[in-house]
Amino acid sequence: MSTPRTSASLPPTGRPADDLFREMSDRQSGDINWRAARTFSLVYPTGRDDIDDVLARANHDVVFGNALNPLRFPSIGSMERDVVEMTGSLLSAPSTGGGVFTSGGTESIVMSVLSAREKFRARGGVGGRVVTPISAHPAFAKAAHLLGLEHVTTPLDDDFRANVDAWQQALRDDTVLTMGSAYSYPHGVVDPIANMAAIAREREIPFHTDACIGGFVLPFLEELGVEIPGWDFRVPGVTQISADLHKYGYSTKGASVVTYRDRSDLRAQIFSYHDWPGGMYRTPGVAGARAASPIAAAWAVMNYLGRAGYVALVDDLRATTQRFAAGIAAIEGLRILGAPIGPLLAFTANDVDINAVGDVLDDRGWGLGRIHAPEGLQMMIAPHHRSVVDDFLTDLSEAVENPAPTSRTSRGYNT
Ligand SMILES: Cc1ncc(COP(=O)(O)O)c(C=O)c1O
């Protein structure tokens, strides 16, 4: 049972640790039960105890470390470098490139937009806009907001990928940065990145591939022989890529990497300050002091799994996704949106209110995302969902036959 929230004040005297952990556990009983594999975003568990143990140990071993100063914590600095370089090699980054570890996809994107804005300003640019397909993650809108830029969105095609003609029309000389998703969060599709990046390159506009979801899926799908449209640094116009370790890299939260084709673009996001009596201050991202745990966890899980471990997990994930997709497509009245090639499915209904279907699923303890235009349900599938496919499809089928009388939910709080 969760404890009602009251205005908290520091207890006059300390409380026993057992008491605290009991209360923490009590409070957690009100959280989503992600361990039961009924939640389809926010956490991406493999369902493997050996991996969870490695993550817990890595977090624990450096719990008091501070990644702010790699001269004082060279162990953290070296693990951070390893993670950035291992990620760069998965993205086919050239030797002229470089990257930075960040706290998550949003920070990777904000730093990428900052780098592009600095470049734009160095050329004498004033104002500036960030142009994205409407399916781009809100982190681009947030980056534009934080950095004093205009955010312009462009429509999608019928297959939910960027409409290249409309997108191209929005590019102007004051475009600071543009992008494509691999995969897009709402529909799980990959934008026509090769085409878009070629156009951006001709216009000398930085092009960001948002591979926060796909960065640790697409390279391994390709290794399994799946045909993948161009998305990484092998596409000439792609200048920067975000890839999240705390999603399909299977690390614990607080782990992403932003990588640049050209190291000078990386330098543009680094902040240095020399006038402080406290000494020289230099940070590559938004934070000052930084937890060491996400770096150690990412380093540990990447090395524990290795390439073969990720390929096996992605193979398993692909099989699970295909079972979900086939089951959803077989339910009369449901339609999968676009042609997803990864672990993300979005679907809608022809004749019933899909949000009313979602409400029944909510009542049965499932947690799916809600999407719009068209209204639909969205699932980010993780390896541990392998054990719930049949239960989910039974509940979904019953929910379509007997949806809630009126839908009470439409705008879900998505990631
Ligand atoms: C495609 C995409 N980009 C960026 C982000 C932002 O990542 P984070 O929530 O780690 O900041 C997400 C989050 O789901 C995403 O799906």
PDBQT file of the ligand as one rigid body, heavy atoms in Angstrom, charges set to zero:
ROOT
HETATM    1  C1  LIG A 501      13.607   8.219 -29.881  1.00  0.00    +0.000 C 
HETATM    2  C2  LIG A 501      13.887   8.792 -28.535  1.00  0.00    +0.000 A 
HETATM    3  N1  LIG A 501      14.748   9.829 -28.417  1.00  0.00    +0.000 NA
HETATM    4  C3  LIG A 501      15.033  10.389 -27.234  1.00  0.00    +0.000 A 
HETATM    5  C4  LIG A 501      14.465   9.942 -26.073  1.00  0.00    +0.000 A 
HETATM    6  C5  LIG A 501      14.773  10.619 -24.766  1.00  0.00    +0.000 C 
HETATM    7  O1  LIG A 501      15.478   9.762 -23.938  1.00  0.00    +0.000 OA
HETATM    8  P1  LIG A 501      15.535   9.936 -22.338  1.00  0.00    +0.000 P 
HETATM    9  O2  LIG A 501      14.160   9.662 -21.841  1.00  0.00    +0.000 OA
HETATM   10  O3  LIG A 501      16.560   8.929 -21.950  1.00  0.00    +0.000 OA
HETATM   11  O4  LIG A 501      15.968  11.308 -22.033  1.00  0.00    +0.000 OA
HETATM   12  C6  LIG A 501      13.559   8.849 -26.127  1.00  0.00    +0.000 A 
HETATM   13  C7  LIG A 501      12.923   8.342 -24.922  1.00  0.00    +0.000 C 
HETATM   14  O5  LIG A 501      12.089   7.464 -24.962  1.00  0.00    +0.000 OA
HETATM   15  C8  LIG A 501      13.261   8.272 -27.396  1.00  0.00    +0.000 A 
HETATM   16  O6  LIG A 501      12.394   7.259 -27.509  1.00  0.00    +0.000 OA
ENDROOT
TORSDOF 0
